[in-house]
Amino acid sequence: MATFAVTAPDGALFYRKGDPHDRRLGDLVAHDHASYPAAAVVLLGCPTDEGVRRNGGRPGAAAAPAAIRRWLYRLGTAGLERLAMVDLGDTIPGPDLETTHDRHRVTVAQVIADGKRLIILGGGNDVAYPDVAGLADAAPPVLAINVDAHYDVRADWPRNSGTPYRQLLDERHLAPERFAVLGAQPFANSPVYTAYLERLGARVVTLREARLREGVVAAARGLLAGSHGGTVFWGFDMDVVAAADAPGVSAPNPLGMSGEELCALAELAGADPRTRLVELSEVNPSYDLDDRTSRLAAAAIWYVLSGWAAL
């Protein structure tokens, strides 16, 4: 069995009610490496917010993997009982962001090469770089859908939470015609980067446009229908959601999606058999209210798992 550069998840986060008639995901998801070979789905955290700091954002996302697990493993198991899952724990952070990304990418590529589906718990949105690169290493070509208020194609150096898709495009891990941003807000992005994506042939669907096209799910279906073959990556940056539903993020959004829209997209992600990797990023527990954002991220993951269980 492969050896991964990870730390084990905290066993105390795996909630168990002790009622055989009311099992929770904490009862169902394994967290020992011996369970890895038989698992169809793997969960992996990347607990770093160095990229957010570099980008001038508010730190705190490094605590998100544990916060999301705390609520994910309290959720019920309806329809998931036969889905074999294992939580590998967290990528061990390196002395700098570049080393952390290198370690994380190797693990992602190995898990995908082993034929599994993968849930990533960020961390800052810079984790999209090693996630998509690792997926492209093992199962190209990749269609990447960045569900986000921001494009994250900044031409900055060093890399940060605003640069991951620019890196992926520049290094050709991702073809521009197979990259889409869904839920973008014009007030949150530079027109220079809008022109950059238009020039490359990438697709941008603002939240307002998506709602005018009969909703975000219909818009996402259109993006999926435009790409055939390969694998699909979904990056859910939680700042795509309105601050009323997701206050605990690195960059709060006054006019974002509803939590219900986010979960509908998560359900669609799980229903597409090409989806191999789903990433949740930018949850910031330091600014959350009653764990509202961590709970929503957990619910979105549940909907992805429900889709995978039905395949």
Beta strands, then each sheet from edge to edge (+ up, - down):
strand 1: 6-7
strand 2: 41-46
strand 3: 85-91
strand 4: 117-122
strand 5: 142-147
strand 6: 179-184
strand 7: 203-206
strand 8: 231-237
strand 9: 275-281
sheet 1: 1+ 3- 2- 4- 9- 8- 5- 6- 7-
end
